């Protein structure tokens, strides 16, 4: 199986996570951000992640998660979901993306290996959130908001094994959100990656909390040192 992704992409992180949780071997392919030809050839449009399993192409992160989780007849995501976790993610994202996107664009992640790929990402995302320069200048405000969200998240975490006590889709969504925070160098009140590391650390790794390809440029855009292997 091949999984086509962008390293920074939270949706791609969701798809990558299930391979580690199920100990399923796969080949990871990181596409350039401006490569439209490859995904279009597979699914008819530019999109990631995409799973290629024996010539069958599956887009959409949670469709990939469900497919891989069901391959051996013993799914690992069996726990209940909590609407409050989904609500937390939705609210936290408003402050998360203005922090993360400019820093992703300045990183050395593989999808930005060419100037054209970096420029494509910057142009598209600035159209969504505004000037990266302005968002970076407002970092302190976004971090303050996220600190409050992290305090409220701690109250939702039932176990270090899984946010709701038993692994569920909520863990996939939450991990992708917390991993996106790892590009930000900040003194968070509650280091987010410590909220759910207990159970995940003991599972076969397929992704780290921060990408080994992420080498942020300059101290204002540097990630904290978090290399713990996660699925």
Residue frames as a rotation matrix with the C-alpha (Angstrom) as fourth column:
UNK 1
0.575 0.818 0.000 0.00
0.818 -0.575 0.000 0.00
0.000 0.000 -1.000 0.00
UNK 2
-0.635 -0.703 0.319 1.10
0.699 -0.699 -0.149 3.54
0.328 0.129 0.936 -0.76
UNK 3
0.430 0.721 -0.543 -0.16
0.851 -0.524 -0.022 6.61
-0.300 -0.453 -0.839 1.06
UNK 4
-0.319 -0.459 0.829 0.25
0.737 -0.670 -0.088 9.94
0.596 0.583 0.552 -0.72
UNK 5
0.525 0.445 -0.725 0.37
0.840 -0.410 0.356 12.89
-0.139 -0.796 -0.589 1.67
UNK 6
0.238 -0.550 0.800 1.70
-0.105 -0.834 -0.542 16.32
0.966 0.044 -0.256 2.58
UNK 7
-0.481 -0.530 -0.698 3.75
0.573 0.413 -0.708 16.15
0.664 -0.741 0.105 5.76
UNK 8
-0.975 0.046 0.219 2.13
-0.176 -0.762 -0.623 19.20
0.138 -0.646 0.751 7.37
UNK 9
-0.430 0.900 -0.071 -1.45
-0.524 -0.184 0.832 18.29
0.735 0.395 0.551 6.51
UNK 10
-0.564 0.258 0.784 -3.64
-0.754 0.226 -0.617 17.35
-0.337 -0.939 0.067 9.54
UNK 11
0.585 0.802 -0.120 -5.91
-0.774 0.508 -0.378 15.27
-0.242 0.314 0.918 7.31
UNK 12
0.337 -0.571 -0.748 -2.88
-0.441 0.607 -0.661 13.33
0.832 0.553 -0.048 6.13
UNK 13
-0.679 -0.551 0.485 -1.77
-0.661 0.170 -0.731 12.86
0.321 -0.817 -0.480 9.74
UNK 14
0.110 0.806 0.582 -5.14
-0.871 0.361 -0.335 11.23
-0.480 -0.470 0.741 10.44
UNK 15
0.818 0.210 -0.535 -4.60
-0.507 0.703 -0.499 8.74
0.271 0.679 0.682 7.63
UNK 16
-0.093 -0.947 -0.308 -1.02
-0.440 0.317 -0.840 8.00
0.893 0.057 -0.446 8.70
UNK 17
-0.330 -0.063 0.942 -2.05
-0.943 -0.024 -0.332 7.42
0.043 -0.998 -0.052 12.32
UNK 18
0.642 0.708 0.295 -4.14
-0.728 0.683 -0.055 4.32
-0.240 -0.180 0.954 11.65
UNK 19
0.547 -0.516 -0.659 -1.19
-0.253 0.649 -0.718 2.50
0.798 0.559 0.224 10.11
UNK 20
-0.559 -0.782 0.275 0.74
-0.476 0.032 -0.879 2.80
0.678 -0.622 -0.391 13.36
UNK 21
-0.204 0.564 0.800 -2.22
-0.955 0.066 -0.290 1.89
-0.216 -0.823 0.525 15.53
UNK 22
0.820 0.563 0.108 -2.84
-0.510 0.802 -0.310 -1.26
-0.261 0.199 0.945 13.51
UNK 23
-0.040 -0.941 0.336 0.82
-0.346 0.329 0.879 -2.03
-0.937 -0.081 -0.338 12.82
UNK 24
0.737 0.378 0.561 0.08
0.406 0.416 -0.814 -2.10
-0.541 0.827 0.153 9.10
UNK 25
-0.361 -0.933 -0.016 3.08
0.513 -0.212 0.831 -1.70
-0.779 0.292 0.555 6.75
UNK 26
0.784 0.555 0.277 2.84
0.541 -0.392 -0.744 0.94
-0.304 0.733 -0.608 4.04
UNK 27
-0.356 -0.855 0.377 4.93
0.934 -0.327 0.142 3.16
0.002 0.403 0.915 1.80
UNK 28
0.385 0.441 -0.811 4.73
0.512 -0.833 -0.210 6.88
-0.768 -0.334 -0.547 2.47
UNK 29
-0.287 -0.404 0.869 4.91
0.941 -0.287 0.178 9.21
0.178 0.869 0.463 -0.54
UNK 30
0.034 0.238 -0.971 5.12
0.485 -0.853 -0.192 12.95
-0.874 -0.464 -0.144 0.09
UNK 31
0.276 0.187 0.943 3.93
0.955 -0.164 -0.247 14.98
0.108 0.969 -0.224 -2.88
UNK 32
-0.882 -0.468 0.053 5.10
0.469 -0.883 0.001 18.47
0.047 0.026 0.999 -3.80
UNK 33
-0.411 0.770 -0.488 2.47
0.341 -0.366 -0.866 20.99
-0.845 -0.523 -0.112 -2.84
UNK 34
-0.096 0.361 -0.928 2.11
-0.726 -0.663 -0.182 22.23
-0.681 0.656 0.326 -6.41
UNK 35
-0.971 -0.234 -0.056 1.96
-0.215 0.742 0.635 18.74
-0.107 0.628 -0.771 -7.96
UNK 36
-0.107 0.993 -0.043 -1.52
-0.831 -0.113 -0.544 18.61
-0.546 -0.023 0.838 -9.45
UNK 37
-0.117 0.038 -0.992 -0.78
-0.873 0.472 0.121 15.89
0.473 0.881 -0.022 -12.00
UNK 38
-0.892 -0.334 -0.305 -0.22
-0.187 0.887 -0.422 13.03
0.412 -0.319 -0.854 -9.56
UNK 39
-0.734 0.662 0.151 -3.42
0.005 0.228 -0.974 13.30
-0.680 -0.713 -0.171 -7.48
UNK 40
-0.025 0.750 -0.662 -5.46
-0.853 -0.361 -0.376 14.21
-0.521 0.555 0.649 -10.55
UNK 41
-0.458 -0.202 -0.866 -4.29
-0.713 0.665 0.222 11.06
0.531 0.719 -0.449 -12.28
UNK 42
-0.973 0.003 -0.229 -5.46
0.128 0.836 -0.534 9.00
0.190 -0.549 -0.814 -9.31
UNK 43
-0.467 0.825 -0.319 -8.73
0.751 0.180 -0.635 10.63
-0.467 -0.536 -0.703 -8.22
UNK 44
0.068 0.538 0.840 -9.44
0.935 -0.327 0.134 13.40
0.347 0.777 -0.525 -10.71
UNK 45
0.783 0.156 0.602 -8.44
0.022 -0.974 0.225 16.38
0.621 -0.163 -0.766 -8.56
UNK 46
-0.349 -0.917 0.192 -5.69
-0.100 -0.167 -0.981 17.81
0.932 -0.361 -0.033 -6.35
UNK 47
0.643 0.588 0.491 -6.22
-0.609 0.003 0.793 16.37
0.465 -0.809 0.360 -2.90
UNK 48
-0.470 -0.700 -0.538 -4.43
-0.086 0.643 -0.761 14.58
0.878 -0.311 -0.362 -0.07
UNK 49
-0.475 -0.765 0.435 -4.29
-0.556 0.644 0.526 12.07
-0.682 0.008 -0.731 1.47
UNK 50
0.446 0.536 -0.717 -4.79
-0.874 0.433 -0.220 9.33
0.193 0.725 0.662 -1.11
UNK 51
-0.062 -0.405 0.912 -4.37
-0.512 0.797 0.320 5.62
-0.857 -0.447 -0.257 -0.43
UNK 52
0.142 0.015 -0.990 -3.31
-0.933 0.337 -0.129 3.33
0.332 0.941 0.062 -3.28
UNK 53
-0.218 -0.140 0.966 -4.05
-0.578 0.816 -0.012 -0.30
-0.786 -0.561 -0.259 -2.48
UNK 54
-0.516 -0.099 0.851 -3.48
0.445 0.818 0.365 -2.57
-0.732 0.567 -0.378 -5.46
UNK 55
-0.892 0.075 0.446 -4.62
0.390 -0.371 0.843 0.11
0.229 0.926 0.302 -7.88
UNK 56
0.247 0.968 -0.052 -7.68
0.832 -0.184 0.523 1.11
0.497 -0.172 -0.851 -5.86
UNK 57
-0.727 -0.520 0.448 -7.48
0.294 -0.825 -0.482 4.78
0.621 -0.219 0.753 -4.92
UNK 58
0.281 0.787 -0.549 -9.16
0.897 -0.012 0.442 5.95
0.342 -0.616 -0.709 -1.74
UNK 59
-0.501 -0.378 0.779 -9.24
0.094 -0.918 -0.385 9.66
0.861 -0.119 0.495 -0.87
UNK 60
0.417 0.663 0.622 -10.64
-0.478 -0.422 0.770 11.29
0.773 -0.618 0.141 2.28
UNK 61
-0.499 -0.794 0.347 -8.73
-0.686 0.117 -0.718 10.79
0.529 -0.596 -0.604 5.52
UNK 62
-0.329 0.392 0.860 -11.43
-0.801 0.366 -0.473 9.09
-0.500 -0.844 0.193 7.57
UNK 63
0.794 0.499 -0.348 -12.40
-0.608 0.645 -0.464 6.79
-0.007 0.579 0.815 4.70
UNK 64
0.095 -0.861 -0.499 -8.77
-0.423 0.419 -0.804 5.66
0.901 0.287 -0.324 4.67
UNK 65
-0.605 -0.281 0.745 -8.81
-0.790 0.095 -0.606 5.25
0.099 -0.955 -0.279 8.45
UNK 66
0.286 0.815 0.504 -11.95
-0.796 0.495 -0.348 3.09
-0.534 -0.302 0.790 8.29
UNK 67
0.751 -0.021 -0.660 -10.56
-0.517 0.604 -0.607 1.02
0.412 0.797 0.443 5.41
UNK 68
-0.240 -0.940 -0.242 -7.20
-0.439 0.328 -0.837 0.26
0.866 -0.095 -0.491 7.07
UNK 69
-0.517 0.075 0.853 -8.79
-0.850 0.075 -0.522 -0.31
-0.103 -0.994 0.026 10.48
UNK 70
0.450 0.821 0.351 -11.02
-0.728 0.565 -0.387 -2.97
-0.516 -0.082 0.853 8.96
UNK 71
0.108 -0.449 -0.887 -8.41
-0.907 0.320 -0.273 -4.85
0.406 0.834 -0.373 6.94
UNK 72
-0.755 -0.538 -0.376 -7.63
-0.362 0.819 -0.444 -7.62
0.547 -0.199 -0.813 9.42
UNK 73
0.016 0.888 -0.459 -11.09
0.163 0.451 0.878 -7.98
0.986 -0.089 -0.138 10.95
UNK 74
0.175 -0.009 -0.984 -9.95
0.978 0.112 0.173 -6.70
0.109 -0.994 0.029 14.35
UNK 75
0.304 -0.027 0.952 -10.49
0.295 -0.948 -0.121 -2.92
0.906 0.317 -0.280 14.38
UNK 76
-0.534 -0.584 -0.611 -8.73
0.788 -0.080 -0.611 -0.86
0.308 -0.808 0.503 17.04
UNK 77
-0.924 0.256 0.283 -11.05
-0.294 -0.950 -0.103 2.16
0.243 -0.178 0.954 16.95
UNK 78
-0.484 0.734 -0.476 -13.87
0.540 0.678 0.498 0.62
0.688 -0.016 -0.725 18.95
UNK 79
-0.698 0.135 -0.703 -14.59
0.648 -0.296 -0.701 3.28
-0.303 -0.945 0.119 21.57
UNK 80
0.410 0.910 0.065 -17.45
0.892 -0.386 -0.234 5.78
-0.188 0.154 -0.970 21.73
UNK 81
-0.443 -0.477 0.759 -17.14
0.621 -0.774 -0.124 9.34
0.647 0.416 0.639 20.51
UNK 82
-0.119 0.327 -0.937 -17.68
0.849 -0.456 -0.267 12.45
-0.515 -0.828 -0.224 22.59
UNK 83
0.519 0.383 0.764 -19.29
0.777 -0.585 -0.235 15.47
0.357 0.715 -0.601 20.88
UNK 84
0.932 -0.191 -0.308 -17.41
0.035 -0.798 0.602 17.73
-0.360 -0.572 -0.737 23.28
UNK 85
-0.027 -0.980 0.198 -14.09
0.418 0.169 0.893 16.61
-0.908 0.107 0.405 21.79
UNK 86
-0.134 0.061 0.989 -15.28
0.989 -0.062 0.138 17.48
0.069 0.996 -0.052 18.28
UNK 87
0.849 0.489 0.202 -16.47
0.462 -0.871 0.165 20.85
0.257 -0.047 -0.965 19.57
UNK 88
0.593 -0.710 -0.379 -13.10
0.124 -0.385 0.915 21.49
-0.796 -0.589 -0.140 21.21
UNK 89
-0.301 -0.732 0.610 -11.27
0.745 0.219 0.630 20.75
-0.595 0.645 0.480 17.97
UNK 90
0.239 0.491 0.838 -13.58
0.907 -0.421 -0.012 23.05
0.347 0.763 -0.545 16.00
UNK 91
0.981 0.178 -0.074 -13.06
0.193 -0.886 0.421 25.93
0.010 -0.428 -0.904 18.41
UNK 92
0.381 -0.913 -0.145 -9.29
0.195 -0.074 0.978 25.43
-0.904 -0.401 0.150 18.76
UNK 93
0.014 -0.380 0.925 -8.79
0.958 0.271 0.096 25.35
-0.287 0.885 0.367 15.00
UNK 94
0.845 0.375 0.382 -9.75
0.481 -0.845 -0.234 29.01
0.234 0.382 -0.894 14.67
UNK 95
0.786 -0.618 0.008 -6.55
-0.529 -0.666 0.526 29.97
-0.319 -0.418 -0.851 16.51
UNK 96
0.350 -0.679 0.645 -4.45
0.197 0.727 0.658 27.01
-0.916 -0.104 0.388 15.41
UNK 97
0.472 -0.147 0.869 -4.31
0.864 0.271 -0.423 27.51
-0.174 0.951 0.255 11.66
UNK 98
0.920 -0.188 0.343 -3.25
-0.057 -0.932 -0.358 31.20
0.387 0.310 -0.868 11.75
UNK 99
0.536 -0.769 0.348 -0.34
-0.628 -0.088 0.773 30.04
-0.564 -0.633 -0.530 13.92
UNK 100
0.209 -0.461 0.863 0.59
0.180 0.885 0.429 26.92
-0.961 0.065 0.268 11.99
UNK 101
0.806 0.205 0.556 0.16
0.536 0.148 -0.831 27.85
-0.253 0.967 0.009 8.34
UNK 102
0.840 -0.543 -0.010 2.83
-0.493 -0.755 -0.433 30.59
0.227 0.368 -0.902 8.16
UNK 103
0.143 -0.813 0.564 5.26
-0.802 0.239 0.548 28.33
-0.580 -0.531 -0.618 10.00
UNK 104
0.425 0.054 0.903 4.54
0.343 0.914 -0.216 25.37
-0.838 0.401 0.371 7.75
UNK 105
0.974 0.021 0.225 5.25
0.220 -0.321 -0.921 27.60
0.053 0.947 -0.318 4.76
UNK 106
0.572 -0.804 0.164 8.63
-0.787 -0.594 -0.168 28.57
0.233 -0.033 -0.972 6.22
UNK 107
0.442 -0.377 0.814 9.64
-0.437 0.702 0.563 25.01
-0.783 -0.605 0.145 7.11
UNK 108
-0.459 -0.675 -0.578 11.78
-0.874 0.227 0.430 22.55
-0.159 0.702 -0.694 5.18
UNK 109
0.068 0.573 0.817 9.04
-0.227 0.806 -0.547 19.96
-0.972 -0.148 0.184 4.85
UNK 110
-0.627 -0.493 0.603 9.37
0.351 0.512 0.784 17.85
-0.696 0.703 -0.148 1.74
UNK 111
0.221 0.796 0.563 6.23
0.927 0.007 -0.375 19.19
-0.303 0.605 -0.736 0.07
UNK 112
0.942 0.046 -0.331 7.93
-0.004 -0.989 -0.149 22.60
-0.335 0.141 -0.932 -0.06
UNK 113
0.252 -0.925 0.284 11.16
0.609 0.380 0.696 21.36
-0.752 -0.003 0.659 -1.64
UNK 114
-0.415 -0.362 0.834 10.88
0.887 -0.363 0.284 23.78
0.200 0.858 0.472 -4.57
UNK 115
-0.941 0.064 -0.331 10.20
0.041 -0.953 -0.301 27.53
-0.335 -0.297 0.894 -4.57
UNK 116
-0.661 0.732 -0.166 7.15
-0.431 -0.188 0.882 26.93
0.615 0.655 0.440 -6.74
UNK 117
-0.190 0.583 -0.790 5.65
0.566 0.723 0.397 24.47
0.802 -0.372 -0.467 -4.26
UNK 118
-0.587 -0.090 -0.804 6.21
0.777 -0.343 -0.528 26.86
-0.228 -0.935 0.271 -1.34
UNK 119
-0.961 0.200 -0.189 4.75
-0.241 -0.944 0.225 29.77
-0.133 0.262 0.956 -3.30
UNK 120
-0.484 0.822 -0.301 1.67
-0.074 0.304 0.950 27.75
0.872 0.482 -0.086 -4.23
UNK 121
-0.176 0.383 -0.907 0.96
0.902 0.432 0.007 26.90
0.394 -0.816 -0.422 -0.59
UNK 122
-0.754 -0.183 -0.631 1.53
0.499 -0.784 -0.369 30.48
-0.428 -0.593 0.682 0.55
UNK 123
-0.906 0.419 -0.056 -0.73
-0.349 -0.666 0.660 31.94
0.239 0.617 0.749 -2.13
UNK 124
-0.301 0.844 -0.444 -3.56
0.149 0.501 0.852 29.50
0.942 0.190 -0.276 -1.49
UNK 125
-0.111 0.246 -0.963 -3.51
0.954 0.297 -0.034 29.73
0.278 -0.923 -0.267 2.29
UNK 126
-0.892 -0.179 -0.416 -3.11
0.304 -0.917 -0.258 33.50
-0.336 -0.357 0.872 2.46
UNK 127
-0.696 0.716 0.061 -6.30
-0.262 -0.332 0.906 33.66
0.669 0.614 0.419 0.41
UNK 128
0.056 0.727 -0.685 -7.97
0.505 0.571 0.647 31.81
0.861 -0.382 -0.335 3.30
UNK 129
0.400 0.056 -0.915 -6.49
0.916 -0.019 0.400 33.43
0.005 -0.998 -0.059 6.42
UNK 130
0.998 -0.058 -0.002 -4.89
-0.058 -0.998 -0.035 36.66
0.000 0.035 -0.999 5.21
UNK 131
0.452 -0.892 0.016 -1.27
-0.551 -0.293 -0.781 37.80
0.702 0.344 -0.624 5.19
UNK 132
0.503 -0.380 -0.776 1.15
0.608 0.794 0.006 35.36
0.614 -0.475 0.630 6.80
UNK 133
-0.581 -0.756 0.301 3.15
0.346 -0.564 -0.750 38.34
0.736 -0.332 0.590 8.05
UNK 134
-0.219 0.592 0.776 0.09
-0.709 -0.643 0.290 39.67
0.671 -0.486 0.560 9.86
UNK 135
0.762 0.527 -0.377 -0.74
-0.177 0.729 0.661 36.27
0.623 -0.437 0.649 11.33
UNK 136
0.064 -0.829 -0.555 2.81
0.727 0.420 -0.544 35.86
0.684 -0.369 0.630 12.64
UNK 137
-0.663 -0.317 0.678 2.66
-0.089 -0.866 -0.492 39.30
0.743 -0.387 0.546 14.21
UNK 138
0.107 0.816 0.569 -0.47
-0.859 -0.212 0.465 38.25
0.500 -0.538 0.678 16.10
UNK 139
-0.221 -0.246 -0.944 1.07
-0.015 0.969 -0.249 35.00
0.975 -0.040 -0.218 17.39
UNK 140
-0.976 -0.210 0.056 0.91
-0.051 -0.026 -0.998 36.00
0.211 -0.977 0.015 21.05
UNK 141
-0.374 0.913 0.160 -2.83
-0.912 -0.331 -0.244 36.56
-0.170 -0.237 0.957 20.82
UNK 142
0.296 0.477 -0.828 -3.45
-0.663 0.726 0.181 33.19
0.687 0.496 0.531 19.16
UNK 143
-0.515 -0.571 -0.639 -1.24
0.092 0.705 -0.704 31.40
0.852 -0.421 -0.310 21.69
UNK 144
-0.886 0.244 0.395 -3.18
-0.459 -0.334 -0.823 32.97
-0.068 -0.911 0.408 24.56
UNK 145
0.108 0.976 -0.189 -6.42
-0.992 0.119 0.049 31.67
0.071 0.183 0.981 23.07
UNK 146
0.215 -0.079 -0.973 -4.98
-0.326 0.934 -0.148 28.19
0.920 0.349 0.175 22.59
UNK 147
-0.847 -0.531 0.006 -3.71
-0.154 0.235 -0.960 28.10
0.509 -0.814 -0.281 26.16
UNK 148
-0.453 0.771 0.448 -7.26
-0.827 -0.177 -0.533 28.52
-0.332 -0.612 0.718 27.36
UNK 149
0.444 0.597 -0.668 -8.42
-0.810 0.587 -0.014 25.78
0.383 0.547 0.744 25.03
UNK 150
-0.265 -0.632 -0.728 -5.70
-0.186 0.775 -0.605 23.44
0.946 -0.024 -0.322 26.32
UNK 151
-0.875 0.019 0.484 -6.89
-0.484 -0.029 -0.874 23.97
-0.003 -0.999 0.035 29.88
UNK 152
0.076 0.988 0.137 -10.39
-0.927 0.121 -0.356 22.94
-0.368 -0.100 0.924 28.88
UNK 153
0.266 -0.036 -0.963 -9.11
-0.647 0.734 -0.206 19.96
0.715 0.678 0.172 26.88
UNK 154
-0.767 -0.641 -0.017 -7.41
-0.402 0.502 -0.766 18.52
0.499 -0.581 -0.643 29.95
UNK 155
-0.477 0.672 0.566 -10.83
-0.711 0.083 -0.698 18.14
-0.516 -0.736 0.439 31.53
UNK 156
0.498 0.718 -0.486 -12.01
-0.864 0.365 -0.345 16.02
-0.070 0.592 0.803 28.59
UNK 157
-0.162 -0.653 -0.740 -9.13
-0.642 0.639 -0.424 13.54
0.750 0.406 -0.523 28.57
UNK 158
0.762 0.573 0.302 -10.30
-0.610 0.478 0.632 10.42
0.218 -0.666 0.714 30.42
UNK 159
0.763 -0.520 0.384 -7.12
0.225 0.771 0.596 8.38
-0.606 -0.368 0.705 30.02
UNK 160
-0.006 -0.835 -0.550 -3.58
-0.671 -0.404 0.621 8.64
-0.741 0.373 -0.558 28.62
UNK 161
-0.564 -0.133 0.815 -4.53
0.328 0.869 0.369 5.57
-0.758 0.476 -0.447 26.57
UNK 162
-0.551 0.496 0.671 -7.32
0.724 -0.116 0.680 7.37
0.415 0.861 -0.295 24.73
UNK 163
-0.858 0.153 0.491 -9.20
-0.245 -0.961 -0.129 10.61
0.452 -0.231 0.862 25.12
UNK 164
0.078 0.973 0.219 -12.49
-0.852 -0.049 0.521 8.82
0.518 -0.228 0.825 25.87
UNK 165
0.210 -0.075 0.975 -10.92
-0.794 0.569 0.215 5.87
-0.571 -0.819 0.060 27.67
UNK 166
0.151 -0.133 0.980 -10.97
0.435 0.899 0.055 3.53
-0.888 0.418 0.193 24.66
UNK 167
-0.811 -0.555 -0.183 -9.45
0.086 -0.422 0.902 4.32
-0.578 0.716 0.390 21.27
UNK 168
0.293 0.920 0.260 -11.95
0.646 0.010 -0.764 5.92
-0.705 0.391 -0.591 18.91
UNK 169
0.247 -0.137 0.959 -12.10
0.878 -0.388 -0.281 8.25
0.410 0.912 0.024 15.94
UNK 170
0.990 0.115 0.083 -11.84
0.066 -0.891 0.449 11.12
0.126 -0.439 -0.890 18.42
UNK 171
0.464 -0.885 -0.045 -8.21
0.231 0.072 0.970 10.11
-0.855 -0.461 0.238 19.06
UNK 172
-0.062 -0.448 0.892 -7.44
0.983 0.127 0.132 10.31
-0.172 0.885 0.433 15.35
UNK 173
0.534 0.361 0.764 -8.93
0.559 -0.829 0.001 13.79
0.634 0.427 -0.645 15.05
UNK 174
0.990 -0.124 -0.062 -7.38
-0.024 -0.597 0.802 15.04
-0.137 -0.793 -0.594 18.29
UNK 175
0.288 -0.946 0.149 -3.90
0.591 0.298 0.750 13.73
-0.754 -0.128 0.645 17.55
UNK 176
0.006 -0.261 0.965 -3.87
0.969 -0.236 -0.070 15.48
0.246 0.936 0.252 14.16
UNK 177
0.781 0.346 0.520 -4.86
0.229 -0.933 0.277 18.75
0.581 -0.097 -0.808 15.82
UNK 178
0.881 -0.468 -0.074 -2.25
-0.032 -0.213 0.976 18.52
-0.472 -0.858 -0.203 18.57
UNK 179
0.155 -0.854 0.496 0.46
0.841 0.378 0.388 17.49
-0.519 0.357 0.777 16.13
UNK 180
0.379 0.043 0.924 -0.23
0.724 -0.637 -0.267 20.64
0.577 0.770 -0.273 14.10
UNK 181
0.992 0.021 0.126 0.60
-0.064 -0.771 0.633 22.68
0.110 -0.636 -0.763 17.19
UNK 182
0.615 -0.788 -0.032 4.08
0.571 0.417 0.707 21.21
-0.544 -0.453 0.706 17.30
UNK 183
0.137 -0.558 0.818 5.35
0.880 -0.311 -0.359 23.63
0.455 0.769 0.448 14.64
UNK 184
0.589 0.200 0.783 4.82
-0.042 -0.960 0.277 26.51
0.807 -0.196 -0.557 17.07
UNK 185
-0.465 -0.740 -0.485 7.52
0.623 0.116 -0.774 27.44
0.629 -0.662 0.407 19.57
UNK 186
-0.011 0.540 0.842 5.56
-0.461 -0.750 0.475 28.63
0.887 -0.383 0.257 22.58
UNK 187
-0.970 -0.230 0.078 5.20
-0.158 0.350 -0.924 28.15
0.185 -0.908 -0.375 26.29
UNK 188
-0.132 0.973 -0.187 1.85
-0.246 0.150 0.958 26.45
0.960 0.173 0.220 26.35
UNK 189
0.015 0.233 0.972 0.20
-0.986 -0.160 0.053 26.18
0.168 -0.959 0.227 29.77
UNK 190
0.374 0.119 0.920 -0.39
-0.350 0.937 0.021 22.48
-0.859 -0.330 0.392 29.22
UNK 191
-0.617 -0.637 -0.463 2.01
-0.675 0.125 0.728 21.00
-0.405 0.761 -0.507 26.66
UNK 192
0.239 0.933 -0.268 -0.59
-0.954 0.175 -0.242 19.44
-0.179 0.313 0.933 24.35
UNK 193
0.062 -0.247 -0.967 1.38
-0.594 0.770 -0.234 16.39
0.802 0.588 -0.099 23.31
UNK 194
-0.898 -0.433 0.080 1.59
-0.303 0.476 -0.826 15.25
0.319 -0.766 -0.559 26.95
UNK 195
-0.254 0.888 0.385 -2.17
-0.934 -0.121 -0.337 14.92
-0.253 -0.445 0.859 27.27
UNK 196
0.759 0.650 0.048 -2.47
-0.591 0.717 -0.369 11.71
-0.274 0.252 0.928 25.27
UNK 197
0.072 -0.827 -0.557 1.04
-0.920 0.161 -0.358 10.29
0.386 0.538 -0.749 24.90
UNK 198
-0.168 -0.251 0.953 0.78
-0.814 0.581 0.009 7.38
-0.556 -0.774 -0.302 27.33
UNK 199
0.403 0.425 0.811 -1.03
0.014 0.883 -0.469 4.85
-0.915 0.200 0.350 25.22
UNK 200
0.972 0.008 -0.236 0.16
-0.231 -0.156 -0.960 6.14
-0.045 0.988 -0.149 21.86
UNK 201
0.206 -0.978 -0.037 3.85
-0.978 -0.207 0.030 5.91
-0.037 0.030 -0.999 22.76
UNK 202
-0.304 -0.326 0.895 3.57
-0.481 0.864 0.151 2.18
-0.822 -0.384 -0.420 23.34
UNK 203
0.671 0.595 0.443 2.12
0.120 0.503 -0.856 1.54
-0.732 0.627 0.266 19.90
UNK 204
-0.019 -0.740 0.673 4.11
0.892 0.291 0.346 0.97
-0.452 0.607 0.654 16.68
UNK 205
-0.046 -0.031 -0.998 5.23
0.006 -1.000 0.031 4.36
-0.999 -0.004 0.046 15.34
UNK 206
0.071 -0.001 0.998 4.39
0.981 0.180 -0.069 5.52
-0.180 0.984 0.014 11.84
UNK 207
0.321 0.038 0.946 4.57
0.374 -0.923 -0.090 9.25
0.870 0.383 -0.310 12.52
UNK 208
-0.545 -0.521 -0.657 6.31
0.821 -0.170 -0.545 11.50
0.172 -0.836 0.521 15.00
UNK 209
0.261 0.667 -0.698 4.78
0.779 -0.573 -0.257 14.40
-0.571 -0.476 -0.669 16.87
UNK 210
0.463 -0.162 -0.871 6.88
-0.497 -0.862 -0.104 16.62
-0.734 0.481 -0.480 14.65
UNK 211
0.994 -0.066 0.092 8.05
0.113 0.548 -0.829 15.68
0.005 0.834 0.552 11.19
UNK 212
0.265 -0.964 -0.004 11.72
0.582 0.156 0.798 14.87
-0.769 -0.214 0.603 10.75
UNK 213
-0.172 -0.278 0.945 11.46
0.964 -0.247 0.102 16.87
0.205 0.928 0.311 7.54
UNK 214
0.776 0.526 0.348 10.35
0.430 -0.845 0.318 19.96
0.461 -0.097 -0.882 9.39
UNK 215
-0.196 -0.873 -0.446 13.30
0.977 -0.212 -0.015 22.27
-0.082 -0.439 0.895 9.98
UNK 216
0.754 0.657 0.001 11.73
0.654 -0.751 -0.090 25.66
-0.058 0.068 -0.996 10.66
UNK 217
-0.077 -0.780 0.621 13.65
0.749 -0.457 -0.481 28.72
0.658 0.428 0.619 9.62
UNK 218
-0.455 -0.210 0.866 14.56
-0.198 -0.924 -0.328 31.13
0.868 -0.321 0.378 12.37
UNK 219
-0.971 -0.031 -0.235 13.79
0.212 0.327 -0.921 31.15
0.105 -0.944 -0.312 16.09
UNK 220
-0.611 0.791 -0.023 10.40
-0.687 -0.544 -0.481 32.83
-0.394 -0.278 0.876 15.71
UNK 221
0.273 0.719 -0.639 9.19
-0.930 0.367 0.015 29.92
0.245 0.590 0.769 13.61
UNK 222
-0.656 -0.653 -0.379 10.99
-0.542 0.757 -0.365 27.05
0.525 -0.034 -0.851 15.34
UNK 223
0.475 0.765 -0.434 9.23
-0.237 0.586 0.775 24.01
0.848 -0.265 0.460 16.68
UNK 224
0.355 -0.319 0.879 9.78
-0.918 0.057 0.392 22.86
-0.175 -0.946 -0.272 20.21
UNK 225
-0.614 -0.696 -0.373 11.85
-0.735 0.676 -0.050 19.72
0.287 0.244 -0.926 20.61
UNK 226
0.103 0.718 0.688 9.28
-0.702 0.543 -0.461 16.94
-0.704 -0.436 0.560 20.38
UNK 227
-0.361 -0.353 -0.863 10.51
-0.888 0.414 0.202 13.85
0.286 0.839 -0.462 18.60
UNK 228
-0.485 0.245 0.839 8.48
-0.445 0.758 -0.478 11.24
-0.753 -0.605 -0.259 20.46
UNK 229
-0.957 0.125 -0.264 7.34
-0.190 0.420 0.887 8.62
0.221 0.899 -0.378 17.94
UNK 230
-0.304 0.930 0.208 3.60
-0.502 0.029 -0.864 8.43
-0.810 -0.367 0.458 17.53
UNK 231
-0.353 0.247 0.903 1.49
0.654 0.755 0.049 6.30
-0.669 0.608 -0.428 15.24
